[in-house]
Amino acid sequence: MAACFCCFRLCWGGTGFSTGRIPLNEQPSVKLDTSHMGADVVIVKNCRRICGTGAAMANAPVAQNKAYFEIKLQSTGVWGVGLATRKCGLNTAPLGADSESWVLRHDGGLYHNNEEKGRLKETIQEGDILGITYDHVEMNFFLNGLAVNSPFLGVKGTVYPVLYVDEGAIMDVQFSSFFHEPPEGFDRILIEKSLLG
């Protein structure tokens, strides 16, 4: 019997019952970066859910011209979402208190450098989907697929998606497989080839 299996192995080039398929390396994906998060932040669900206290950034900057990502508010509390440079402090909430972050806070305020730069008229509630676009000119928000028409201007530098939570807030982030169709011309954040090493 063993001789029979040896014979089969020789028929398939010594690899046993190989199908001849070559495994493809998995494409890198954008996700929350566990090396760029606050000390009291917890990231779970394949680096897509944030809870605890503090902030976390994505593992890739917004490099292309028109980028889109979404968050789903799973549980209310103190939270925020937006863009930040790598110089942004991630251990405290809320963000938007320094010159390195531009965020929408849970109360609807758009904050940068501890100044309110605008305010959403809509109230964001548990279960809502918030879409974020950025085109290197302005950051815009979409609530459950509808534009809220409160652009955030003046975002500068190499920026990364950033989320922060406190007081029981939980958010999930989608960098692909979106709940809502991105606005025309916008797409998921792409990882630059130079970042792949």
MDAnalysis code that builds the backbone (N, CA, C; Angstrom):
import MDAnalysis as mda
import numpy as np

u = mda.Universe.empty(591, n_residues=197, atom_resindex=np.repeat(np.arange(197), 3), trajectory=True)
u.add_TopologyAttr("name", ["N", "CA", "C"] * 197)
u.add_TopologyAttr("resid", np.arange(1, 198))
u.add_TopologyAttr("resname", ["MET", "ALA", "ALA", "CYS", "PHE", "CYS", "CYS", "PHE", "ARG", "LEU", "CYS", "TRP", "GLY", "GLY", "THR", "GLY", "PHE", "SER", "THR", "GLY", "ARG", "ILE", "PRO", "LEU", "ASN", "GLU", "GLN", "PRO", "SER", "VAL", "LYS", "LEU", "ASP", "THR", "SER", "HIS", "MET", "GLY", "ALA", "ASP", "VAL", "VAL", "ILE", "VAL", "LYS", "ASN", "CYS", "ARG", "ARG", "ILE", "CYS", "GLY", "THR", "GLY", "ALA", "ALA", "MET", "ALA", "ASN", "ALA", "PRO", "VAL", "ALA", "GLN", "ASN", "LYS", "ALA", "TYR", "PHE", "GLU", "ILE", "LYS", "LEU", "GLN", "SER", "THR", "GLY", "VAL", "TRP", "GLY", "VAL", "GLY", "LEU", "ALA", "THR", "ARG", "LYS", "CYS", "GLY", "LEU", "ASN", "THR", "ALA", "PRO", "LEU", "GLY", "ALA", "ASP", "SER", "GLU", "SER", "TRP", "VAL", "LEU", "ARG", "HIS", "ASP", "GLY", "GLY", "LEU", "TYR", "HIS", "ASN", "ASN", "GLU", "GLU", "LYS", "GLY", "ARG", "LEU", "LYS", "GLU", "THR", "ILE", "GLN", "GLU", "GLY", "ASP", "ILE", "LEU", "GLY", "ILE", "THR", "TYR", "ASP", "HIS", "VAL", "GLU", "MET", "ASN", "PHE", "PHE", "LEU", "ASN", "GLY", "LEU", "ALA", "VAL", "ASN", "SER", "PRO", "PHE", "LEU", "GLY", "VAL", "LYS", "GLY", "THR", "VAL", "TYR", "PRO", "VAL", "LEU", "TYR", "VAL", "ASP", "GLU", "GLY", "ALA", "ILE", "MET", "ASP", "VAL", "GLN", "PHE", "SER", "SER", "PHE", "PHE", "HIS", "GLU", "PRO", "PRO", "GLU", "GLY", "PHE", "ASP", "ARG", "ILE", "LEU", "ILE", "GLU", "LYS", "SER", "LEU", "LEU", "GLY"])
u.atoms.positions = np.array([
    [0.822, -1.185, 0.000],
    [0.000, 0.000, 0.000],
    [0.867, 1.250, 0.000],
    [1.920, 1.289, 0.823],
    [2.811, 2.438, 0.872],
    [3.469, 2.674, -0.471],
    [3.782, 1.602, -1.177],
    [4.408, 1.735, -2.495],
    [3.455, 2.435, -3.458],
    [2.161, 2.174, -3.302],
    [1.161, 2.803, -4.155],
    [1.156, 4.317, -3.959],
    [1.216, 4.781, -2.710],
    [1.229, 6.216, -2.443],
    [2.520, 6.856, -2.940],
    [3.646, 6.118, -2.860],
    [4.901, 6.643, -3.394],
    [4.771, 6.875, -4.890],
    [4.116, 5.975, -5.562],
    [3.905, 6.093, -6.997],
    [3.074, 7.345, -7.313],
    [2.012, 7.570, -6.542],
    [1.172, 8.756, -6.755],
    [1.983, 10.041, -6.547],
    [2.821, 10.001, -5.533],
    [3.621, 11.184, -5.250],
    [4.523, 11.513, -6.422],
    [5.096, 10.512, -7.060],
    [5.961, 10.735, -8.215],
    [5.169, 11.309, -9.393],
    [3.902, 10.907, -9.524],
    [3.086, 11.396, -10.629],
    [2.819, 12.900, -10.524],
    [2.829, 13.420, -9.341],
    [2.537, 14.856, -9.152],
    [3.798, 15.635, -8.758],
    [4.920, 15.221, -9.290],
    [6.155, 15.979, -9.072],
    [6.675, 15.932, -7.650],
    [6.363, 14.888, -6.934],
    [6.882, 14.737, -5.584],
    [6.176, 15.598, -4.558],
    [5.070, 16.212, -4.926],
    [4.393, 17.100, -3.989],
    [3.116, 16.491, -3.448],
    [2.886, 15.243, -3.654],
    [1.648, 14.641, -3.180],
    [0.515, 14.993, -4.121],
    [-0.645, 15.306, -3.598],
    [-1.831, 15.575, -4.406],
    [-1.982, 17.077, -4.679],
    [-0.934, 17.700, -5.136],
    [-0.945, 19.139, -5.389],
    [-1.879, 19.487, -6.541],
    [-2.551, 20.614, -6.419],
    [-3.446, 21.077, -7.475],
    [-2.712, 21.938, -8.480],
    [-1.453, 22.282, -8.203],
    [-0.705, 23.136, -9.099],
    [-0.956, 24.621, -8.859],
    [-1.804, 24.958, -7.893],
    [-2.070, 26.360, -7.590],
    [-0.972, 26.915, -6.708],
    [-0.595, 28.123, -6.994],
    [0.409, 28.803, -6.193],
    [-0.325, 29.738, -5.242],
    [-0.083, 29.626, -3.940],
    [-0.786, 30.518, -3.001],
    [-0.363, 31.964, -3.231],
    [-1.326, 32.862, -3.265],
    [-1.052, 34.286, -3.429],
    [-0.856, 34.930, -2.075],
    [0.080, 35.842, -2.016],
    [0.251, 36.589, -0.776],
    [-0.949, 37.500, -0.603],
    [-1.431, 37.570, 0.594],
    [-2.580, 38.417, 0.885],
    [-2.186, 39.882, 0.734],
    [-3.028, 40.660, 0.054],
    [-2.773, 42.086, -0.115],
    [-2.862, 42.773, 1.248],
    [-1.957, 43.687, 1.527],
    [-2.050, 44.411, 2.801],
    [-3.317, 45.246, 2.835],
    [-3.905, 45.361, 4.008],
    [-5.148, 46.119, 4.123],
    [-4.984, 47.244, 5.128],
    [-5.801, 48.269, 4.948],
    [-5.818, 49.375, 5.895],
    [-6.644, 48.937, 7.095],
    [-6.133, 49.216, 8.291],
    [-6.806, 48.849, 9.534],
    [-6.284, 49.748, 10.638],
    [-6.860, 49.653, 11.810],
    [-6.344, 50.395, 12.952],
    [-4.987, 49.818, 13.334],
    [-4.059, 50.695, 13.661],
    [-2.668, 50.327, 13.879],
    [-2.388, 50.181, 15.377],
    [-2.115, 48.965, 15.817],
    [-1.867, 48.727, 17.240],
    [-0.533, 49.304, 17.707],
    [0.314, 49.747, 16.781],
    [1.565, 50.403, 17.185],
    [1.398, 51.925, 17.250],
    [0.226, 52.430, 16.863],
    [-0.075, 53.860, 16.957],
    [-1.442, 54.028, 17.605],
    [-1.488, 53.755, 18.921],
    [-2.727, 53.876, 19.685],
    [-2.394, 54.287, 21.107],
    [-3.398, 54.817, 21.792],
    [-3.226, 55.205, 23.182],
    [-3.009, 54.004, 24.084],
    [-2.410, 54.230, 25.241],
    [-2.078, 53.149, 26.172],
    [-3.316, 52.438, 26.723],
    [-4.455, 53.131, 26.817],
    [-5.666, 52.526, 27.372],
    [-6.706, 52.193, 26.311],
    [-6.288, 52.140, 25.066],
    [-7.179, 51.790, 23.954],
    [-7.177, 50.282, 23.774],
    [-8.335, 49.740, 23.431],
    [-8.455, 48.326, 23.098],
    [-8.936, 48.246, 21.649],
    [-8.189, 47.502, 20.828],
    [-8.560, 47.306, 19.427],
    [-8.832, 45.821, 19.226],
    [-10.024, 45.515, 18.712],
    [-10.439, 44.132, 18.484],
    [-11.090, 44.011, 17.108],
    [-11.652, 42.830, 16.839],
    [-12.365, 42.553, 15.584],
    [-11.487, 42.827, 14.372],
    [-10.348, 42.133, 14.297],
    [-9.417, 42.268, 13.184],
    [-8.970, 43.708, 12.973],
    [-8.711, 44.408, 14.057],
    [-8.244, 45.798, 14.043],
    [-9.257, 46.747, 13.406],
    [-10.548, 46.491, 13.654],
    [-11.611, 47.338, 13.116],
    [-12.468, 47.961, 14.207],
    [-12.370, 47.524, 15.439],
    [-13.189, 48.081, 16.519],
    [-12.290, 48.718, 17.567],
    [-12.699, 49.918, 18.023],
    [-11.958, 50.627, 19.058],
    [-12.870, 50.839, 20.263],
    [-12.311, 50.581, 21.450],
    [-13.004, 50.848, 22.707],
    [-11.932, 51.176, 23.745],
    [-12.342, 51.456, 24.960],
    [-11.391, 51.858, 25.993],
    [-11.359, 53.364, 26.114],
    [-10.155, 53.926, 26.282],
    [-9.965, 55.375, 26.404],
    [-8.735, 55.792, 25.624],
    [-8.927, 56.733, 24.705],
    [-7.825, 57.242, 23.899],
    [-8.105, 57.089, 22.424],
    [-7.056, 57.202, 21.624],
    [-7.196, 57.233, 20.170],
    [-6.326, 56.186, 19.499],
    [-6.667, 55.914, 18.247],
    [-5.870, 55.023, 17.403],
    [-5.909, 55.551, 15.978],
    [-4.798, 55.367, 15.283],
    [-4.689, 55.772, 13.888],
    [-4.729, 54.551, 12.984],
    [-5.009, 54.807, 11.718],
    [-4.910, 53.752, 10.713],
    [-3.436, 53.486, 10.423],
    [-3.172, 52.348, 9.815],
    [-1.798, 51.970, 9.507],
    [-1.290, 52.576, 8.204],
    [-2.112, 53.368, 7.514],
    [-1.702, 53.982, 6.249],
    [-2.228, 55.405, 6.170],
    [-1.421, 56.320, 5.627],
    [-1.901, 57.692, 5.455],
    [-2.831, 57.783, 4.247],
    [-3.528, 58.908, 4.162],
    [-4.338, 59.170, 2.975],
    [-3.378, 59.727, 1.930],
    [-3.021, 58.894, 0.959],
    [-2.041, 59.282, -0.051],
    [-2.692, 59.649, -1.382],
    [-3.792, 58.988, -1.715],
    [-4.411, 59.279, -3.011],
    [-5.256, 60.541, -2.947],
    [-5.702, 60.998, -4.107],
    [-6.424, 62.276, -4.207],
    [-7.768, 62.284, -3.502],
    [-8.529, 61.217, -3.586],
    [-9.885, 61.203, -3.024],
    [-10.104, 59.904, -2.258],
    [-10.149, 60.005, -0.950],
    [-10.270, 58.823, -0.094],
    [-11.577, 58.850, 0.686],
    [-12.047, 57.637, 1.051],
    [-13.302, 57.470, 1.786],
    [-13.132, 56.359, 2.811],
    [-13.695, 56.565, 4.003],
    [-13.812, 55.495, 4.995],
    [-15.055, 55.757, 5.824],
    [-15.480, 54.763, 6.596],
    [-16.711, 54.864, 7.376],
    [-16.483, 54.393, 8.805],
    [-17.305, 54.920, 9.709],
    [-17.371, 54.375, 11.059],
    [-18.834, 54.070, 11.365],
    [-19.023, 53.071, 12.203],
    [-20.353, 52.765, 12.735],
    [-20.271, 52.969, 14.237],
    [-21.140, 53.829, 14.743],
    [-21.172, 54.083, 16.177],
    [-21.927, 52.935, 16.849],
    [-21.197, 52.066, 17.534],
    [-21.795, 50.898, 18.178],
    [-22.373, 51.233, 19.550],
    [-21.715, 52.151, 20.259],
    [-22.169, 52.543, 21.592],
    [-21.765, 53.994, 21.821],
    [-22.691, 54.771, 22.360],
    [-22.413, 56.197, 22.562],
    [-21.527, 56.426, 23.771],
    [-21.069, 57.621, 23.889],
    [-20.154, 58.067, 24.930],
    [-19.433, 59.270, 24.366],
    [-18.193, 59.445, 24.738],
    [-17.357, 60.489, 24.162],
    [-16.555, 59.843, 23.035],
    [-16.654, 60.395, 21.845],
    [-15.963, 59.825, 20.693],
    [-15.663, 60.912, 19.668],
    [-14.803, 60.571, 18.712],
    [-14.478, 61.474, 17.630],
    [-13.815, 60.723, 16.496],
    [-13.885, 61.321, 15.305],
    [-13.290, 60.710, 14.115],
    [-12.806, 61.821, 13.202],
    [-11.713, 61.576, 12.527],
    [-11.188, 62.559, 11.594],
    [-9.833, 62.146, 11.065],
    [-8.936, 63.136, 10.988],
    [-7.591, 62.925, 10.453],
    [-6.579, 63.527, 11.411],
    [-5.371, 62.949, 11.425],
    [-4.312, 63.450, 12.301],
    [-2.956, 63.081, 11.724],
    [-1.938, 63.855, 12.109],
    [-0.569, 63.503, 11.754],
    [-0.036, 62.531, 12.806],
    [1.110, 61.954, 12.538],
    [1.722, 61.026, 13.498],
    [2.174, 61.733, 14.772],
    [2.236, 63.072, 14.768],
    [2.650, 63.823, 15.956],
    [1.526, 63.988, 16.973],
    [0.324, 63.601, 16.620],
    [-0.846, 63.772, 17.487],
    [-0.742, 62.863, 18.716],
    [-1.036, 63.399, 19.885],
    [-1.063, 62.594, 21.107],
    [-2.294, 61.692, 21.114],
    [-2.111, 60.426, 21.418],
    [-3.194, 59.446, 21.324],
    [-3.712, 58.957, 22.670],
    [-3.176, 59.473, 23.761],
    [-3.564, 58.979, 25.079],
    [-4.730, 59.724, 25.715],
    [-5.143, 60.831, 25.147],
    [-6.222, 61.592, 25.750],
    [-7.352, 61.828, 24.759],
    [-8.518, 61.988, 25.281],
    [-9.690, 62.352, 24.478],
    [-10.257, 63.610, 25.114],
    [-10.761, 64.526, 24.367],
    [-10.982, 64.454, 22.926],
    [-9.777, 64.959, 22.126],
    [-9.692, 64.513, 20.870],
    [-8.707, 65.058, 19.943],
    [-9.263, 66.362, 19.376],
    [-8.456, 67.013, 18.549],
    [-8.843, 68.310, 18.012],
    [-8.386, 69.438, 18.907],
    [-7.691, 69.117, 19.986],
    [-7.224, 70.126, 20.932],
    [-5.834, 70.640, 20.567],
    [-5.195, 70.036, 19.561],
    [-3.855, 70.462, 19.158],
    [-3.820, 70.785, 17.666],
    [-2.638, 71.146, 17.181],
    [-2.487, 71.508, 15.773],
    [-2.265, 70.294, 14.881],
    [-2.304, 69.098, 15.444],
    [-2.013, 67.879, 14.688],
    [-3.244, 67.026, 14.384],
    [-4.441, 67.466, 14.782],
    [-5.651, 66.664, 14.536],
    [-6.822, 67.550, 14.128],
    [-7.678, 66.992, 13.266],
    [-8.881, 67.633, 12.755],
    [-9.998, 66.617, 12.926],
    [-10.928, 66.840, 13.851],
    [-11.902, 65.806, 14.187],
    [-13.322, 66.339, 14.315],
    [-14.239, 65.443, 14.057],
    [-15.650, 65.625, 14.382],
    [-15.849, 64.967, 15.739],
    [-16.329, 65.740, 16.716],
    [-16.570, 65.207, 18.056],
    [-18.018, 64.742, 18.197],
    [-18.254, 63.961, 19.238],
    [-19.578, 63.363, 19.483],
    [-20.696, 64.391, 19.586],
    [-20.370, 65.633, 19.944],
    [-21.404, 66.671, 20.078],
    [-21.685, 67.394, 18.760],
    [-21.014, 66.954, 17.664],
    [-21.240, 67.553, 16.349],
    [-20.278, 68.665, 16.010],
    [-19.377, 69.019, 16.926],
    [-18.408, 70.083, 16.670],
    [-17.223, 69.584, 15.859],
    [-16.742, 70.437, 14.941],
    [-15.540, 70.162, 14.160],
    [-14.397, 70.931, 14.810],
    [-13.396, 70.224, 15.329],
    [-12.347, 70.855, 16.122],
    [-10.954, 70.654, 15.545],
    [-10.174, 71.743, 15.631],
    [-8.744, 71.735, 15.308],
    [-8.094, 72.817, 16.162],
    [-6.950, 72.483, 16.779],
    [-6.201, 73.436, 17.596],
    [-7.064, 74.031, 18.716],
    [-7.941, 73.201, 19.251],
    [-8.862, 73.540, 20.337],
    [-9.840, 74.666, 19.975],
    [-10.104, 74.823, 18.681],
    [-11.075, 75.795, 18.203],
    [-12.172, 75.074, 17.441],
    [-13.406, 75.479, 17.695],
    [-14.518, 74.921, 16.931],
    [-14.534, 75.590, 15.563],
    [-14.356, 74.786, 14.510],
    [-14.286, 75.288, 13.138],
    [-15.613, 75.161, 12.398],
    [-16.568, 74.484, 13.000],
    [-17.875, 74.277, 12.390],
    [-18.689, 73.342, 13.264],
    [-19.921, 73.074, 12.837],
    [-20.798, 72.209, 13.628],
    [-21.804, 71.545, 12.696],
    [-22.027, 70.255, 12.930],
    [-23.070, 69.538, 12.190],
    [-24.430, 69.907, 12.771],
    [-25.419, 70.009, 11.919],
    [-26.793, 70.261, 12.378],
    [-27.435, 68.954, 12.831],
    [-27.005, 67.852, 12.228],
    [-27.566, 66.541, 12.518],
    [-26.998, 65.973, 13.816],
    [-27.795, 65.159, 14.489],
    [-27.354, 64.460, 15.691],
    [-26.972, 63.036, 15.297],
    [-25.792, 62.609, 15.716],
    [-25.321, 61.258, 15.405],
    [-25.678, 60.364, 16.581],
    [-26.347, 59.244, 16.264],
    [-26.848, 58.353, 17.307],
    [-26.252, 56.959, 17.169],
    [-26.406, 56.174, 18.212],
    [-25.962, 54.790, 18.221],
    [-26.543, 54.062, 17.009],
    [-25.698, 53.336, 16.299],
    [-26.119, 52.589, 15.114],
    [-25.936, 53.344, 13.814],
    [-25.666, 54.651, 13.887],
    [-25.472, 55.439, 12.668],
    [-24.151, 55.112, 11.996],
    [-24.136, 55.291, 10.676],
    [-22.932, 55.131, 9.863],
    [-22.483, 56.518, 9.443],
    [-21.240, 56.834, 9.730],
    [-20.677, 58.124, 9.369],
    [-19.592, 57.890, 8.322],
    [-19.798, 58.440, 7.125],
    [-18.803, 58.363, 6.061],
    [-17.929, 59.601, 6.087],
    [-16.651, 59.417, 5.770],
    [-15.702, 60.527, 5.772],
    [-14.981, 60.529, 4.434],
    [-14.975, 61.693, 3.746],
    [-14.196, 61.852, 2.528],
    [-13.102, 62.874, 2.775],
    [-12.003, 62.709, 2.049],
    [-10.908, 63.672, 2.116],
    [-10.243, 63.736, 0.759],
    [-10.081, 64.968, 0.236],
    [-9.478, 65.150, -1.086],
    [-8.273, 66.093, -1.055],
    [-7.642, 66.248, 0.078],
    [-6.486, 67.113, 0.312],
    [-6.839, 68.596, 0.229],
    [-8.125, 68.902, 0.108],
    [-8.613, 70.277, 0.188],
    [-9.574, 70.387, 1.362],
    [-10.506, 69.436, 1.446],
    [-11.472, 69.450, 2.535],
    [-11.869, 68.039, 2.947],
    [-12.284, 67.934, 4.207],
    [-12.823, 66.692, 4.734],
    [-14.328, 66.912, 4.876],
    [-15.106, 65.940, 4.377],
    [-16.566, 66.025, 4.445],
    [-17.129, 64.799, 5.141],
    [-18.348, 64.944, 5.660],
    [-18.998, 63.886, 6.416],
    [-20.344, 63.544, 5.781],
    [-20.700, 62.265, 5.899],
    [-21.961, 61.741, 5.375],
    [-22.604, 60.921, 6.477],
    [-23.844, 61.248, 6.819],
    [-24.559, 60.539, 7.872],
    [-25.560, 59.587, 7.226],
    [-25.334, 58.294, 7.436],
    [-26.177, 57.243, 6.846],
    [-26.330, 57.431, 5.343],
    [-25.222, 57.799, 4.679],
    [-25.181, 57.920, 3.234],
    [-25.546, 59.284, 2.680],
    [-25.972, 60.211, 3.528],
    [-26.384, 61.536, 3.061],
    [-25.374, 62.607, 3.501],
    [-25.003, 63.490, 2.566],
    [-24.054, 64.556, 2.870],
    [-24.622, 65.485, 3.935],
    [-23.784, 65.892, 4.887],
    [-24.230, 66.820, 5.929],
    [-23.819, 68.260, 5.615],
    [-23.048, 68.462, 4.547],
    [-22.679, 69.791, 4.044],
    [-22.033, 70.686, 5.094],
    [-21.078, 70.119, 5.813],
    [-20.259, 70.885, 6.763],
    [-18.795, 70.545, 6.510],
    [-18.204, 71.109, 5.455],
    [-16.811, 70.756, 5.136],
    [-15.833, 71.265, 6.182],
    [-14.768, 70.506, 6.359],
    [-13.691, 70.852, 7.282],
    [-12.497, 71.228, 6.412],
    [-12.095, 72.484, 6.437],
    [-11.009, 72.996, 5.611],
    [-9.725, 73.123, 6.422],
    [-8.598, 73.209, 5.721],
    [-7.325, 73.501, 6.379],
    [-6.560, 72.309, 6.904],
    [-6.920, 71.095, 6.508],
    [-6.173, 69.911, 6.933],
    [-4.850, 69.912, 6.174],
    [-3.727, 69.753, 6.894],
    [-2.406, 69.857, 6.274],
    [-1.492, 68.733, 6.724],
    [-0.551, 68.400, 5.842],
    [0.472, 67.413, 6.159],
    [0.072, 66.010, 5.752],
    [0.905, 65.063, 6.119],
    [0.610, 63.650, 5.896],
    [-0.315, 63.215, 7.020],
    [-1.561, 62.901, 6.661],
    [-2.571, 62.602, 7.676],
    [-3.086, 61.174, 7.563],
    [-3.513, 60.659, 8.702],
    [-4.026, 59.305, 8.845],
    [-5.432, 59.381, 9.417],
    [-6.307, 58.460, 9.043],
    [-7.593, 58.390, 9.748],
    [-7.335, 58.149, 11.238],
    [-8.130, 58.811, 12.082],
    [-7.955, 58.671, 13.528],
    [-9.333, 58.582, 14.171],
    [-9.443, 57.745, 15.205],
    [-10.673, 57.601, 15.977],
    [-10.304, 57.669, 17.448],
    [-11.157, 58.286, 18.268],
    [-10.935, 58.238, 19.706],
    [-12.236, 57.916, 20.422],
    [-12.107, 57.304, 21.582],
    [-13.260, 56.914, 22.391],
    [-12.968, 57.158, 23.872],
    [-14.074, 57.328, 24.625],
    [-13.996, 57.462, 26.080],
    [-15.410, 57.285, 26.616],
    [-15.538, 57.064, 27.910],
    [-16.821, 56.944, 28.597],
    [-17.771, 55.929, 27.937],
    [-17.214, 54.788, 27.547],
    [-18.032, 53.682, 27.047],
    [-18.323, 53.680, 25.559],
    [-17.815, 54.650, 24.817],
    [-18.055, 54.677, 23.362],
    [-17.325, 53.519, 22.690],
    [-17.966, 52.960, 21.681],
    [-17.381, 51.893, 20.866],
    [-17.679, 52.227, 19.412],
    [-16.645, 52.151, 18.567],
    [-16.806, 52.405, 17.136],
    [-16.144, 51.310, 16.322],
    [-16.777, 50.997, 15.205],
    [-16.183, 50.120, 14.199],
    [-15.813, 50.972, 13.002],
    [-14.689, 50.664, 12.373],
    [-14.259, 51.400, 11.194],
    [-14.254, 50.465, 9.984],
    [-14.658, 50.993, 8.855],
    [-14.647, 50.259, 7.584],
    [-13.729, 51.011, 6.637],
    [-12.660, 50.347, 6.205],
    [-11.780, 50.921, 5.201],
    [-12.042, 50.301, 3.827],
    [-12.952, 49.337, 3.768],
    [-13.410, 48.715, 2.521],
    [-14.748, 48.048, 2.839],
    [-15.386, 47.450, 1.842],
    [-16.696, 46.801, 2.034],
    [-17.644, 47.728, 2.789],
    [-17.880, 48.883, 2.213],
    [-18.634, 49.940, 2.868],
    [-20.118, 49.646, 2.983],
    [-20.756, 50.254, 3.975],
    [-22.198, 50.181, 4.148],
    [-22.907, 51.016, 3.077],
    [-22.283, 52.148, 2.709],
    [-22.858, 53.055, 1.716],
    [-21.863, 53.268, 0.586],
    [-22.380, 53.496, -0.600],
    [-21.533, 53.757, -1.762],
    [-20.772, 55.070, -1.546],
    [-19.442, 55.066, -1.733],
    [-18.703, 56.326, -1.602],
    [-19.182, 57.338, -2.650],
    [-19.070, 58.628, -2.367],
    [-19.428, 59.638, -3.363],
    [-18.603, 59.450, -4.637],
    [-19.111, 59.950, -5.736],
    [-18.457, 59.775, -7.031],
    [-17.016, 60.281, -6.988],
    [-16.102, 59.450, -7.479],
    [-14.687, 59.786, -7.522],
    [-13.911, 59.383, -6.286],
    [-14.581, 59.049, -5.200],
    [-13.913, 58.652, -3.963],
    [-13.866, 57.133, -3.863],
    [-12.817, 56.640, -3.210],
    [-12.640, 55.201, -3.063],
    [-11.918, 54.922, -1.748],
    [-11.743, 53.653, -1.450],
    [-11.063, 53.243, -0.224],
    [-9.641, 53.787, -0.192],
    [-9.072, 53.858, 0.983],
    [-7.690, 54.315, 1.153],
    [-6.768, 53.220, 0.629],
    [-5.808, 53.614, -0.179],
    [-4.869, 52.679, -0.757],
    [-3.543, 52.765, -0.013],
    [-2.877, 51.627, 0.097],
    [-1.551, 51.607, 0.719],
    [-0.531, 51.859, -0.379],
    [0.301, 52.871, -0.181],
    [1.335, 53.202, -1.156],
    [2.331, 52.070, -1.273],
    [2.790, 51.823, -2.487],
    [3.773, 50.787, -2.720],
    [5.041, 51.016, -1.902],
    [5.458, 52.264, -1.736],
    [6.675, 52.563, -0.986],
    [6.544, 52.173, 0.481],
    [5.319, 52.122, 1.008],
    [5.113, 51.735, 2.397],
    [5.229, 50.228, 2.599],
    [5.124, 49.468, 1.507],
    [5.155, 48.012, 1.611],
    [6.575, 47.492, 1.810],
    [7.561, 48.287, 1.502],
    [8.955, 47.909, 1.718],
    [9.398, 47.034, 0.644],
])
